[in-house]
Amino acid sequence: MKRGILVAMGLGAALWACGSSGGGGTDAGSGQDGTGQDLSKTDTAPPPDPGACTPGSKGTGEPCTQASECASCECEDVDKATKGQFRVCTTTCTNHAACATGEVCLYPTVHACVLKCTTAADCPQPYTACEMPTGAYKFCLVP
């Protein structure tokens, strides 16, 4: 009889140890680690935005074919400067202060920073002119 009681007590202790919440083991059915923390939810960074851009090295006014070539991640057809012949790296702006030194903002119509100039010699290729078709500042363009 003593032996039966000891076996029953041993079994009871083993079952109690498996079911306790302080053991730190994982409860396979609940997804919890014994502390009540849900292991099915992890702290991971959100997946990368497929539209996100890794900036390139080209600056404002340089010809580009895609946004990732540009430091600003903006490659646009700025028709007033390029006449649709090529796209350029630019930055969206609403006034001249939004553009870097040596740039002007074509607003209120285009909202793009372009290269400021005083003569055509200030303009890199493929630009061939420095004019002020509209606004108050001259900028590099393709006539």
C-alpha positions as semicolon CSV with decimal commas, in nm:
position;residue;x (nm);y (nm);z (nm)
1;M;0,000;0,000;0,000
2;K;0,284;0,235;0,087
3;R;0,434;0,169;-0,253
4;G;0,107;0,261;-0,432
5;I;0,083;0,587;-0,241
6;L;0,442;0,679;-0,327
7;V;0,384;0,607;-0,697
8;A;0,067;0,815;-0,695
9;M;0,248;1,102;-0,520
10;G;0,536;1,084;-0,770
11;L;0,294;1,093;-1,063
12;G;0,106;1,385;-0,910
13;A;0,429;1,580;-0,859
14;A;0,537;1,514;-1,218
15;L;0,203;1,627;-1,356
16;W;0,206;1,937;-1,136
17;A;0,557;2,032;-1,260
18;C;0,451;2,000;-1,624
19;G;0,149;2,222;-1,576
20;S;0,306;2,499;-1,367
21;S;0,337;2,847;-1,516
22;G;0,681;2,917;-1,370
23;G;0,863;2,644;-1,566
24;G;0,950;2,864;-1,864
25;G;0,865;2,591;-2,114
26;T;0,652;2,652;-2,419
27;D;0,289;2,549;-2,418
28;A;0,265;2,411;-2,769
29;G;-0,109;2,457;-2,788
30;S;-0,123;2,822;-2,689
31;G;0,189;2,974;-2,847
32;Q;0,292;3,105;-2,504
33;D;0,621;3,065;-2,320
34;G;0,480;2,997;-1,973
35;T;0,492;3,366;-1,873
36;G;0,181;3,452;-2,066
37;Q;0,380;3,612;-2,351
38;D;0,248;3,526;-2,695
39;L;0,531;3,381;-2,905
40;S;0,330;3,387;-3,225
41;K;0,379;3,765;-3,245
42;T;0,736;3,878;-3,296
43;D;0,891;4,222;-3,295
44;T;1,023;4,242;-3,650
45;A;1,064;4,537;-3,881
46;P;0,787;4,583;-4,136
47;P;0,866;4,452;-4,484
48;P;1,037;4,706;-4,711
49;D;0,809;4,930;-4,914
50;P;0,834;4,811;-5,276
51;G;0,806;5,174;-5,386
52;A;1,091;5,288;-5,161
53;C;1,403;5,426;-5,325
54;T;1,766;5,370;-5,239
55;P;1,921;5,704;-5,336
56;G;2,181;5,717;-5,610
57;S;2,457;5,973;-5,657
58;K;2,324;6,198;-5,932
59;G;2,240;6,554;-5,838
60;T;1,975;6,800;-5,952
61;G;1,969;6,857;-6,326
62;E;2,162;6,543;-6,418
63;P;1,996;6,318;-6,678
64;C;1,838;6,000;-6,538
65;T;1,612;5,715;-6,641
66;Q;1,489;5,606;-6,296
67;A;1,452;5,756;-5,948
68;S;1,711;5,527;-5,788
69;E;1,987;5,703;-5,985
70;C;1,912;6,032;-5,806
71;A;2,020;6,148;-5,461
72;S;1,668;6,296;-5,425
73;C;1,498;5,976;-5,550
74;E;1,310;6,191;-5,802
75;C;1,366;6,147;-6,177
76;E;1,120;6,360;-6,371
77;D;1,050;6,506;-6,712
78;V;1,091;6,877;-6,638
79;D;0,963;6,991;-6,977
80;K;1,041;7,360;-6,922
81;A;1,411;7,272;-6,893
82;T;1,446;6,961;-7,111
83;K;1,172;7,004;-7,371
84;G;1,088;6,638;-7,321
85;Q;1,424;6,522;-7,458
86;F;1,535;6,356;-7,133
87;R;1,442;6,315;-6,768
88;V;1,643;6,475;-6,487
89;C;1,705;6,434;-6,116
90;T;1,509;6,698;-5,930
91;T;1,346;6,781;-5,598
92;T;0,982;6,877;-5,556
93;C;0,949;7,238;-5,436
94;T;0,694;7,509;-5,371
95;N;0,942;7,799;-5,355
96;H;1,310;7,881;-5,412
97;A;1,398;7,821;-5,045
98;A;1,312;7,452;-5,089
99;C;1,595;7,411;-5,342
100;A;1,967;7,381;-5,271
101;T;2,221;7,655;-5,342
102;G;2,268;7,689;-5,718
103;E;1,912;7,579;-5,791
104;V;1,581;7,755;-5,849
105;C;1,226;7,630;-5,816
106;L;1,004;7,632;-6,122
107;Y;0,674;7,720;-5,959
108;P;0,377;7,763;-5,954
109;T;0,345;7,538;-6,257
110;V;0,610;7,266;-6,238
111;H;0,722;7,251;-5,871
112;A;1,070;7,119;-5,951
113;C;1,421;7,239;-5,860
114;V;1,642;7,304;-6,163
115;L;1,994;7,438;-6,215
116;K;2,030;7,816;-6,177
117;C;2,272;7,995;-6,411
118;T;2,386;8,335;-6,531
119;T;2,530;8,224;-6,869
120;A;2,520;7,908;-7,081
121;A;2,879;7,836;-6,969
122;D;2,739;7,763;-6,620
123;C;2,531;7,476;-6,757
124;P;2,656;7,118;-6,787
125;Q;2,588;6,901;-7,090
126;P;2,331;6,822;-7,228
127;Y;2,199;7,174;-7,156
128;T;2,295;7,433;-7,416
129;A;2,129;7,751;-7,291
130;C;2,076;7,967;-6,984
131;E;1,753;8,160;-7,014
132;M;1,463;8,306;-6,820
133;P;1,156;8,200;-7,019
134;T;0,937;8,269;-6,715
135;G;0,989;8,381;-6,358
136;A;1,269;8,586;-6,208
137;Y;1,574;8,357;-6,243
138;K;1,766;8,212;-6,535
139;F;1,802;7,835;-6,543
140;C;1,979;7,576;-6,758
141;L;1,766;7,439;-7,039
142;V;1,752;7,287;-7,382
143;P;1,614;7,552;-7,621
